Amino acid sequence: MDIKEARKQIDSIDSVLVTEFEKRLTLIKEIGKYKDEHHLPLIDEERDESIIALHTQNCKDKVLAPYVENYIKTVVSMSNEFLKEHMHKHI
């Protein structure tokens, strides 16, 4: 594979990641509404930690595991930040 083809594939993967992240944030809003209606804490640190551990452990290439862990931590952190900001604006 040449560099142009590799970059084309990376661009395609990035597009999928963005689409899926948008879906994730839409679901985060729904979870936020539920938590607000049921007077639950917005952030569930135990769940966050379990998500990070699960995806890190499921990484097939153990050399990549630390990068997967960092990626998932970032996704979870950004999702929590979005949730806090969204709920603050809509309360």
Beta strands, then each sheet from edge to edge (+ up, - down):
end
